[in-house]
Amino acid sequence: MSRSDPETVAVIGAGITGITTAYNLARRGHRVTVLDRHPYAAMETSFANGGQLSASNAEVWNSWATVLKGMRWMLSPGAPLLVNPRPSWHKLSWMAEFVASIPRYEENTITTARLAIEARSHLRRLAAEEGIEFDAEDRGILHVYRTRQDFDAAARVTALLARGGLERRAVTPAEIRAIEPALKGEVFGGFYTPSDFTGDIHKFTNGLALACARHGVTLRYSTEVLATEAGEDGVTITCRSTEPAADGASHEPEVLRFDKVVVCGGVMSRRLGEALGDRINVYPVKGYSITVQLDDPADQQAAPWVSLLDDKAKIVTSRLGARRFRVAGTAEFNGYNRDIRAARIAPLVAWCRAHFPSMSTRHAVPWAGLRPMMPDMMPRVARGRNPRVFYNTGHGHLGWTLSAATADAVAALVGARANA
């Protein structure tokens, strides 16, 4: 490669972090190839999340209160947080590091809030520049609390978020009813963040993938990464097509070579990191959602437009256009299990019926995805041991919120000198 030739960079993963990373790299002049085993972008964790772009939800989970709740909920199938008690070294090491990160709770919450605020502006700019429609709703996010104790705890979090630059204001029950008249049920109070917004992550990611193609990115869908190896002179990736072969046999492996690689592999980043000599202790934390189809005008009228977060139930909502209502929540520590469990979907449906009784849930599509979560709840945006290897992964429940900022950061890192 001559000095004038652009560097070739592989991006592993076509979820929200992979596609935003590829876009930023391409705009900086790199020759980018995205590899993903699915036939389309955003087919795993970026498929049907809660939809919130929420700096107001930047509080990390590392607290003794979370640990105690987890222990109390461990054996309750419908609890917001569920931990499979079966031990594994991965789970135990992750939880030990989670507890060790509790002293950094305030620092990490403030840092996450700042990053989320930056990311929101990046994402708005991307959507405007590339003309991406993704059912965005600029109506803010409303957090609701049923007791004074929970409200007072949220007030302390609000003070932390303010130190990160986020403004959200306390609201009374009357103000809550004015902000979202469709919400039923008694609440003590809430906090409202007008600057937060919502949108369809799947639509956005696919729209940005089309923009990537316009900017020269090669999108290798239906391509499974079998092995990765980084040396002094480049990165070798062995992959294979996941498309059905004409004779029913498996496709032969293909060897690709690049100057650099960025791992955006979601919950598979731990395995990919090990192959490249790095420890990326991502754990798959399963989340569930339902997408309620609002086919009738009466259902459309009964569903809320303002995005909600019910702190006690750990449920978030987003209105995705006139005809869809997304409800998501729960955290399940159950390894790489992707099963959609009825006992975890039922609380989401029950919550809808309790708070929006006039809205039918007869057509509610269930989904489950694995959030790639680091023990300290902070995304890993860093070089690997080999200077040709980079990571943009581990965003947990805030991948949609943080992706535009971390993609910009890792793209700048790829373009910098190794000793910079």
C-alpha positions as CSV (number, residue, x, y, z in Angstrom):
1,M,0.0,0.0,0.0
2,S,1.4,3.4,-0.9
3,R,1.3,6.3,1.4
4,S,-1.6,7.9,-0.6
5,D,-3.8,4.8,-0.4
6,P,-6.5,4.8,2.3
7,E,-6.3,2.2,5.0
8,T,-8.6,-0.7,4.8
9,V,-10.6,-1.3,7.9
10,A,-12.9,-4.2,8.8
11,V,-15.9,-3.5,11.1
12,I,-17.2,-6.7,12.7
13,G,-20.9,-6.3,13.4
14,A,-23.8,-4.4,11.6
15,G,-25.8,-3.3,14.6
16,I,-26.1,0.3,15.6
17,T,-22.5,0.6,16.8
18,G,-21.0,-1.2,13.8
19,I,-22.9,0.9,11.2
20,T,-22.3,4.2,13.0
21,T,-18.6,3.2,13.2
22,A,-18.4,2.3,9.5
23,Y,-20.1,5.6,8.6
24,N,-17.6,7.7,10.6
25,L,-14.6,5.7,9.3
26,A,-15.8,6.2,5.7
27,R,-16.3,9.9,6.1
28,R,-12.7,10.1,7.4
29,G,-11.4,8.5,4.2
30,H,-10.9,4.9,5.2
31,R,-11.9,2.0,2.9
32,V,-14.4,0.1,5.1
33,T,-15.9,-3.4,5.0
34,V,-18.6,-4.4,7.4
35,L,-19.0,-8.1,8.2
36,D,-22.2,-9.5,9.7
37,R,-23.7,-13.0,9.8
38,H,-27.3,-11.8,9.2
39,P,-28.7,-10.9,5.7
40,Y,-29.5,-7.4,6.9
41,A,-28.3,-4.7,9.3
42,A,-29.6,-4.4,12.9
43,M,-31.1,-7.9,13.2
44,E,-30.1,-8.7,16.8
45,T,-30.0,-6.2,19.8
46,S,-30.6,-3.3,17.4
47,F,-33.9,-4.8,16.2
48,A,-36.6,-3.9,18.7
49,N,-35.3,-2.1,21.7
50,G,-37.1,0.4,23.9
51,G,-36.5,3.2,21.4
52,Q,-35.4,5.8,23.8
53,L,-32.4,8.2,23.2
54,S,-32.2,8.9,26.8
55,A,-29.5,10.9,28.5
56,S,-32.0,10.9,31.4
57,N,-31.4,7.1,31.8
58,A,-27.7,7.5,32.1
59,E,-27.5,6.3,35.7
60,V,-25.2,3.2,35.9
61,W,-26.6,0.2,37.7
62,N,-23.5,-0.3,40.0
63,S,-25.1,0.2,43.5
64,W,-25.8,-1.9,46.5
65,A,-29.5,-1.1,46.0
66,T,-29.3,-2.9,42.6
67,V,-27.5,-5.9,44.2
68,L,-30.1,-6.2,47.0
69,K,-33.0,-6.0,44.5
70,G,-31.3,-8.7,42.3
71,M,-31.0,-11.0,45.3
72,R,-34.7,-10.4,46.2
73,W,-36.0,-10.9,42.7
74,M,-33.8,-13.9,41.8
75,L,-36.5,-16.5,42.2
76,S,-39.4,-14.4,40.9
77,P,-40.1,-15.2,37.2
78,G,-41.8,-11.9,36.5
79,A,-39.4,-9.6,38.3
80,P,-37.7,-6.7,36.5
81,L,-34.3,-8.2,37.2
82,L,-33.8,-12.0,37.0
83,V,-30.6,-13.9,37.6
84,N,-30.2,-17.6,36.7
85,P,-28.6,-19.0,39.9
86,R,-26.6,-21.5,37.9
87,P,-23.0,-20.4,38.3
88,S,-20.5,-19.9,35.5
89,W,-17.0,-18.4,35.6
90,H,-18.0,-15.7,33.1
91,K,-21.1,-14.7,35.2
92,L,-19.2,-14.8,38.5
93,S,-16.2,-12.8,37.2
94,W,-18.6,-10.3,35.7
95,M,-20.6,-9.9,38.9
96,A,-17.4,-9.5,41.0
97,E,-16.2,-6.7,38.7
98,F,-19.7,-5.2,38.9
99,V,-19.5,-4.9,42.7
100,A,-15.9,-3.6,42.4
101,S,-17.2,-0.8,40.3
102,I,-19.7,0.5,42.9
103,P,-17.3,3.1,44.2
104,R,-17.2,4.7,40.7
105,Y,-21.1,4.9,40.5
106,E,-21.2,8.7,40.6
107,E,-18.2,9.3,38.3
108,N,-19.5,6.8,35.7
109,T,-23.1,8.2,35.8
110,I,-21.8,11.7,35.2
111,T,-19.5,10.6,32.4
112,T,-22.3,8.6,30.8
113,A,-24.7,11.6,30.9
114,R,-22.1,13.8,29.2
115,L,-21.5,11.2,26.5
116,A,-25.3,10.7,25.9
117,I,-25.8,14.5,25.5
118,E,-23.0,14.6,22.9
119,A,-24.4,11.5,21.2
120,R,-27.9,12.9,20.8
121,S,-26.5,15.9,18.8
122,H,-24.3,13.6,16.6
123,L,-27.3,11.4,15.8
124,R,-29.6,14.3,14.9
125,R,-26.9,15.6,12.6
126,L,-26.5,12.2,10.9
127,A,-30.2,11.8,10.4
128,A,-30.5,15.4,8.9
129,E,-27.5,15.1,6.6
130,E,-28.4,11.7,5.2
131,G,-32.2,12.2,5.2
132,I,-32.9,9.2,7.5
133,E,-36.5,8.7,8.6
134,F,-36.8,6.7,11.7
135,D,-40.1,7.6,13.4
136,A,-38.4,10.1,15.6
137,E,-40.6,11.8,18.3
138,D,-39.2,14.9,20.0
139,R,-41.6,14.9,22.9
140,G,-39.1,14.3,25.8
141,I,-39.1,11.4,28.2
142,L,-41.2,11.3,31.4
143,H,-40.0,9.2,34.4
144,V,-42.8,8.4,36.8
145,Y,-42.6,7.3,40.5
146,R,-45.3,5.8,42.8
147,T,-43.8,6.6,46.2
148,R,-42.0,9.5,47.9
149,Q,-39.1,7.2,48.6
150,D,-38.6,6.4,44.9
151,F,-39.1,10.0,43.9
152,D,-36.5,11.3,46.5
153,A,-34.1,8.7,45.2
154,A,-34.7,10.0,41.7
155,A,-34.1,13.5,42.8
156,R,-30.6,12.5,43.9
157,V,-30.0,10.9,40.5
158,T,-31.3,14.2,38.9
159,A,-28.6,16.1,40.8
160,L,-25.9,13.7,39.4
161,L,-27.2,14.1,35.9
162,A,-27.2,17.9,36.2
163,R,-23.5,17.6,37.0
164,G,-23.2,15.9,33.6
165,G,-25.0,18.8,31.9
166,L,-28.5,17.3,31.7
167,E,-31.6,19.4,32.6
168,R,-34.6,17.5,33.8
169,R,-37.4,18.9,36.0
170,A,-39.6,17.6,38.7
171,V,-43.3,17.3,37.8
172,T,-46.4,16.9,39.9
173,P,-49.2,14.3,39.2
174,A,-51.2,17.1,37.6
175,E,-48.3,18.0,35.3
176,I,-47.8,14.4,34.5
177,R,-51.4,14.1,33.3
178,A,-51.0,17.3,31.3
179,I,-47.8,16.0,29.6
180,E,-49.3,12.6,28.8
181,P,-53.1,12.4,29.2
182,A,-53.3,8.8,28.1
183,L,-51.4,7.5,31.2
184,K,-53.7,6.0,33.9
185,G,-52.9,5.1,37.5
186,E,-51.8,6.9,40.6
187,V,-48.3,8.3,40.8
188,F,-46.5,10.4,43.4
189,G,-44.5,12.5,41.0
190,G,-42.0,12.4,38.2
191,F,-39.2,14.0,36.3
192,Y,-39.4,15.2,32.7
193,T,-36.5,15.6,30.3
194,P,-37.7,17.6,27.2
195,S,-34.4,17.2,25.4
196,D,-34.6,13.4,25.2
197,F,-36.3,11.8,22.2
198,T,-37.2,8.5,20.7
199,G,-37.1,6.6,17.4
200,D,-36.9,3.2,15.7
201,I,-33.3,1.9,16.0
202,H,-33.9,-0.7,13.3
203,K,-35.1,1.9,10.8
204,F,-32.3,4.3,11.6
205,T,-29.5,1.6,11.4
206,N,-30.7,0.4,8.0
207,G,-31.1,4.0,6.7
208,L,-27.5,4.7,7.8
209,A,-26.3,1.5,6.2
210,L,-27.7,2.7,2.9
211,A,-25.8,6.0,3.5
212,C,-22.6,3.9,4.2
213,A,-23.0,2.2,0.8
214,R,-23.3,5.6,-0.8
215,H,-20.1,6.6,0.8
216,G,-18.3,3.6,-0.5
217,V,-18.6,1.1,2.4
218,T,-18.7,-2.6,1.4
219,L,-21.5,-4.3,3.3
220,R,-20.7,-8.0,3.6
221,Y,-24.0,-9.4,5.0
222,S,-24.6,-13.1,5.5
223,T,-20.9,-13.4,6.3
224,E,-20.0,-15.2,9.5
225,V,-16.6,-14.5,11.1
226,L,-14.9,-17.8,11.9
227,A,-11.5,-16.5,13.1
228,T,-9.5,-13.3,13.5
229,E,-5.8,-12.8,13.8
230,A,-3.8,-9.6,14.1
231,G,-0.1,-9.3,13.3
232,E,2.5,-6.6,12.8
233,D,1.5,-6.1,9.1
234,G,-2.3,-6.4,9.2
235,V,-5.4,-8.3,10.3
236,T,-6.6,-11.6,8.8
237,I,-10.2,-12.5,9.1
238,T,-11.5,-16.0,8.1
239,C,-15.2,-15.9,7.2
240,R,-17.9,-17.9,5.5
241,S,-21.1,-17.1,3.8
242,T,-24.3,-18.0,5.7
243,E,-26.4,-18.1,2.6
244,P,-27.8,-21.5,1.7
245,A,-25.5,-23.2,-0.9
246,A,-27.0,-24.6,-4.0
247,D,-26.0,-28.2,-3.2
248,G,-27.0,-27.9,0.5
249,A,-23.4,-28.0,1.7
250,S,-21.6,-25.3,3.6
251,H,-19.7,-22.6,1.8
252,E,-15.9,-22.8,1.8
253,P,-14.1,-20.4,4.2
254,E,-12.7,-17.2,2.7
255,V,-9.7,-15.3,4.0
256,L,-9.8,-11.5,4.0
257,R,-6.9,-9.1,4.9
258,F,-7.2,-5.6,6.3
259,D,-4.9,-3.0,7.7
260,K,-7.1,-2.6,10.9
261,V,-10.2,-4.0,12.5
262,V,-12.9,-2.5,14.8
263,V,-14.8,-5.0,16.9
264,C,-18.5,-4.0,17.2
265,G,-19.7,-7.5,17.8
266,G,-22.2,-7.0,20.6
267,V,-22.3,-9.9,23.0
268,M,-19.8,-11.8,20.8
269,S,-17.1,-9.2,21.4
270,R,-15.8,-11.2,24.3
271,R,-15.0,-14.2,22.1
272,L,-13.7,-12.0,19.3
273,G,-11.5,-10.1,21.8
274,E,-10.0,-13.3,23.2
275,A,-8.9,-14.3,19.6
276,L,-7.2,-11.0,19.3
277,G,-5.5,-11.2,22.6
278,D,-7.8,-8.8,24.6
279,R,-10.1,-9.3,27.5
280,I,-13.5,-7.6,26.9
281,N,-15.7,-8.9,29.7
282,V,-19.0,-8.3,28.0
283,Y,-22.0,-10.2,29.5
284,P,-25.2,-10.8,27.6
285,V,-28.0,-9.2,29.6
286,K,-31.3,-10.2,28.0
287,G,-34.0,-7.6,27.5
288,Y,-37.6,-8.1,26.2
289,S,-40.0,-5.9,24.3
290,I,-43.5,-6.0,22.8
291,T,-44.5,-3.9,19.8
292,V,-48.2,-3.2,20.1
293,Q,-49.8,-2.8,16.7
294,L,-52.3,0.1,16.8
295,D,-54.5,-1.0,13.9
296,D,-57.7,0.8,15.1
297,P,-58.2,4.5,15.5
298,A,-59.4,4.0,19.0
299,D,-56.2,2.2,19.9
300,Q,-54.1,5.0,18.4
301,Q,-56.0,7.5,20.5
302,A,-55.6,5.5,23.7
303,A,-51.8,4.9,23.3
304,P,-49.4,7.6,24.6
305,W,-47.1,9.7,22.5
306,V,-44.7,10.9,25.2
307,S,-42.0,8.3,26.0
308,L,-42.3,6.9,29.5
309,L,-40.1,5.2,32.1
310,D,-41.8,3.5,35.0
311,D,-39.0,3.2,37.5
312,K,-40.6,0.6,39.8
313,A,-41.5,-1.8,36.9
314,K,-38.3,-0.9,35.0
315,I,-40.3,-0.5,31.8
316,V,-39.8,2.1,29.0
317,T,-42.1,3.0,26.2
318,S,-41.8,4.7,22.8
319,R,-44.4,5.6,20.2
320,L,-43.1,4.6,16.8
321,G,-45.4,6.5,14.4
322,A,-49.2,6.4,14.5
323,R,-49.5,2.6,14.3
324,R,-46.9,1.2,16.7
325,F,-46.3,1.3,20.4
326,R,-43.1,-0.2,21.8
327,V,-42.9,-1.4,25.5
328,A,-39.6,-2.8,26.7
329,G,-37.9,-3.8,30.0
330,T,-36.5,-6.4,32.3
331,A,-32.9,-7.5,32.6
332,E,-32.2,-11.3,32.6
333,F,-28.8,-12.8,33.4
334,N,-29.1,-16.1,31.7
335,G,-26.1,-16.5,29.5
336,Y,-26.4,-16.5,25.7
337,N,-30.0,-17.8,25.8
338,R,-32.2,-16.0,23.3
339,D,-35.5,-17.7,24.0
340,I,-38.6,-15.5,24.3
341,R,-40.1,-16.6,27.6
342,A,-43.8,-16.1,28.2
343,A,-43.3,-15.3,31.9
344,R,-41.1,-12.3,30.9
345,I,-43.5,-11.0,28.3
346,A,-46.6,-11.2,30.5
347,P,-45.6,-8.3,32.8
348,L,-45.1,-6.0,29.8
349,V,-48.6,-6.9,28.5
350,A,-50.1,-6.5,32.0
351,W,-48.4,-3.2,32.4
352,C,-50.0,-1.9,29.2
353,R,-53.5,-3.1,30.3
354,A,-53.1,-1.5,33.7
355,H,-51.9,1.9,32.5
356,F,-53.7,2.1,29.1
357,P,-56.8,0.1,29.6
358,S,-58.5,1.4,26.4
359,M,-55.7,0.3,24.2
360,S,-56.0,-3.3,22.9
361,T,-53.0,-5.6,23.2
362,R,-54.4,-8.4,21.1
363,H,-51.7,-7.8,18.5
364,A,-48.5,-7.5,20.5
365,V,-45.3,-8.8,18.9
366,P,-42.8,-10.2,21.4
367,W,-39.0,-9.9,21.1
368,A,-35.9,-10.6,23.1
369,G,-32.3,-9.3,22.6
370,L,-29.0,-9.6,24.4
371,R,-27.5,-6.4,25.6
372,P,-23.7,-6.4,25.5
373,M,-22.9,-5.1,29.0
374,M,-19.6,-4.4,30.7
375,P,-19.3,-4.8,34.5
376,D,-18.8,-1.0,35.1
377,M,-21.7,-0.2,32.6
378,M,-19.2,1.8,30.5
379,P,-18.7,1.1,26.8
380,R,-15.3,0.0,25.6
381,V,-13.9,2.4,23.1
382,A,-10.2,1.6,22.9
383,R,-7.3,0.1,21.1
384,G,-6.4,-3.5,21.7
385,R,-3.0,-4.9,22.6
386,N,-2.2,-5.0,18.9
387,P,-2.3,-1.4,17.6
388,R,-4.3,-2.6,14.5
389,V,-7.2,-3.7,16.7
390,F,-9.9,-1.4,18.1
391,Y,-13.1,-1.9,20.1
392,N,-16.4,-0.1,20.2
393,T,-18.7,-2.4,22.2
394,G,-20.2,-3.0,25.6
395,H,-22.8,-0.3,25.6
396,G,-25.4,-2.3,27.5
397,H,-28.9,-0.8,27.6
398,L,-27.6,2.5,26.1
399,G,-26.3,1.4,22.8
400,W,-28.9,3.4,20.9
401,T,-28.3,6.4,23.1
402,L,-24.5,6.4,23.0
403,S,-23.6,4.9,19.6
404,A,-23.2,8.1,17.6
405,A,-20.7,9.5,20.0
406,T,-18.6,6.4,20.6
407,A,-18.5,5.8,16.8
408,D,-17.0,9.2,16.3
409,A,-14.5,8.6,19.1
410,V,-13.3,5.2,17.8
411,A,-13.1,6.5,14.2
412,A,-10.8,9.3,15.4
413,L,-8.8,6.7,17.4
414,V,-8.4,4.5,14.3
415,G,-7.0,7.4,12.3
416,A,-4.6,8.5,15.0
417,R,-1.0,7.3,15.4
418,A,-0.6,4.2,17.6
419,N,1.4,6.2,20.2
420,A,-0.9,9.2,20.1
